[in-house]
Amino acid sequence: MSDRDQAAGRTDGPDAAGTPGAVRVATGLGGLLGPLRRAVLRATRNAEGLPDLPEAQIELLRALSSSPEGLSPGAAAARLRVAPSTVSNLVRTMSAAQLVERVRPAHDQRTVVLTASRQALELLDRYDRASTAALVRIVEEMPGSDRAALDRALPALDRLVHALEETDGGTAGGTTPAP
């Protein structure tokens, strides 16, 4: 632990109630989340022979699928907390692959609304089904104590997601922080 952590009163050891220190939990989560995401994505793709869509494309498809009326490129960037140029690059690639459609609303031909194509929605549904099936297979093979620990952790992880979303997400000026 750094002198800065000690000076701020942060400890790596458990508190009086035996709760692990914030630094230890944060470090452990930080080290596991990336590999966990990648492992789930790999297992999902391998199980169903799905195309190798980058995670950023999947995130954009999720944002668009949750907004059937579509999103402007700026709204998509804000929702994903990335720079508008990042969305532009994703849209260019995904339009060429027929995953994203650019629609000009009749009331304002100067603007464009992004929607997920039918093909993209079907692909996202396949990803979701395959991901759930892969996780079910693995979780079923785990000891009951591990399954129970994962189940108990779900509400805390959900609260963590919401707390992180309420902050600026570590972004500055609409750019994505380095991994």
Protein Blocks (a to p, Z undefined) as FASTA:
>chain_A
ZZklmmnopafbdcfkopacfklmmmmmmmmmmmmmmmmmmmmmmmnopacddfklmmmm
mmmmmmmnopafklmmmmnopafklmmmmmmmmmmnopaccdddfklmkbccddddfklm
mmmmmmmmmmmmmmmmmmmmpcfklmmmmmmmmmmmmmmmmmmmmmnnopahhiacdZZ
